[in-house]
Amino acid sequence: MDIKDFAKHSQKEKPQEKSKEFDAKQIQNDYGDLVEEFLKRYGKMDEKQMLFEMFELVKQKKEEGTFDITQIENACKSISPFLDAGQREYMQSLLEKLR
């Protein structure tokens, strides 16, 4: 491959990079059922109740050896584009408490 071919190839890849950006449909496909279940279970709770439930569940999962912070971090990365700066900061502080 000479330099001209490389330049043409590189230019073709740039539009594809945009397709890697956040995709709401993919989030729905990946997490739609989880979100629906979450809303059914926690939708009417206030923040204090939800946090209590979350930390109890995390404690249980850690005791069972099934807690996976990576899964939670990946989900947070996926929803991050929906959040404003304050919400992202709050989410990060919760993640720190879960570790």
C-alpha positions as CSV (number, residue, x, y, z in Angstrom):
1,M,0.0,0.0,0.0
2,D,1.5,3.3,-1.0
3,I,0.8,6.7,0.7
4,K,-2.1,7.6,-1.7
5,D,-3.9,4.3,-0.9
6,F,-3.3,4.8,2.8
7,A,-4.7,8.3,2.6
8,K,-7.8,7.1,0.8
9,H,-8.2,4.3,3.3
10,S,-7.9,6.6,6.2
11,Q,-10.5,9.0,4.8
12,K,-13.0,6.2,4.4
13,E,-12.7,5.2,8.0
14,K,-13.5,8.6,9.4
15,P,-17.3,8.4,8.7
16,Q,-17.4,5.0,10.3
17,E,-16.0,6.4,13.5
18,K,-19.2,8.4,13.9
19,S,-21.2,5.2,13.9
20,K,-19.3,4.2,17.0
21,E,-20.9,7.1,18.9
22,F,-23.7,6.5,21.3
23,D,-26.6,4.5,19.9
24,A,-29.8,4.8,21.9
25,K,-31.3,1.8,20.1
26,Q,-28.4,-0.4,21.1
27,I,-28.9,0.7,24.7
28,Q,-32.5,-0.2,24.5
29,N,-31.6,-3.6,23.0
30,D,-28.9,-4.3,25.6
31,Y,-30.6,-2.9,28.7
32,G,-34.3,-2.4,27.9
33,D,-35.6,-5.3,30.0
34,L,-33.3,-4.4,32.9
35,V,-34.6,-0.8,32.9
36,E,-38.2,-2.0,32.7
37,E,-37.6,-4.3,35.7
38,F,-35.8,-1.6,37.6
39,L,-38.7,0.8,37.1
40,K,-41.3,-1.8,38.3
41,R,-39.2,-2.6,41.4
42,Y,-37.8,0.8,42.3
43,G,-39.9,3.4,40.5
44,K,-41.9,4.5,43.5
45,M,-39.1,4.5,46.0
46,D,-37.4,7.7,47.1
47,E,-33.7,8.1,46.7
48,K,-32.9,7.0,50.2
49,Q,-34.9,3.8,49.9
50,M,-33.3,3.0,46.5
51,L,-29.8,3.6,47.8
52,F,-30.4,1.4,50.8
53,E,-31.7,-1.4,48.5
54,M,-28.8,-1.0,46.2
55,F,-26.1,-1.2,48.9
56,E,-27.9,-4.2,50.5
57,L,-27.9,-6.0,47.1
58,V,-24.2,-5.1,46.5
59,K,-23.4,-6.5,50.0
60,Q,-25.2,-9.7,49.3
61,K,-23.6,-10.1,45.8
62,K,-20.1,-9.5,47.3
63,E,-20.7,-12.1,50.0
64,E,-21.8,-14.6,47.3
65,G,-18.8,-13.7,45.2
66,T,-21.0,-12.6,42.3
67,F,-20.5,-8.9,42.4
68,D,-19.0,-7.6,39.1
69,I,-18.2,-3.8,39.2
70,T,-17.1,-4.0,35.5
71,Q,-20.7,-4.7,34.4
72,I,-22.0,-1.8,36.4
73,E,-19.2,0.5,35.0
74,N,-20.1,-0.6,31.5
75,A,-23.8,0.2,32.1
76,C,-22.8,3.6,33.5
77,K,-20.8,4.4,30.4
78,S,-23.8,3.5,28.3
79,I,-26.2,5.8,30.1
80,S,-23.7,8.6,30.7
81,P,-24.6,10.5,27.5
82,F,-28.2,10.8,28.9
83,L,-26.9,12.6,32.0
84,D,-25.9,16.1,32.7
85,A,-22.5,16.9,34.4
86,G,-24.0,16.9,37.9
87,Q,-25.7,13.5,37.3
88,R,-22.5,12.0,35.9
89,E,-20.6,13.3,39.0
90,Y,-23.2,11.8,41.3
91,M,-23.1,8.5,39.4
92,Q,-19.3,8.4,39.7
93,S,-19.5,9.0,43.5
94,L,-21.9,6.1,43.8
95,L,-19.5,3.9,41.8
96,E,-16.7,4.8,44.2
97,K,-18.9,3.7,47.1
98,L,-19.6,0.4,45.4
99,R,-16.0,-0.6,45.1
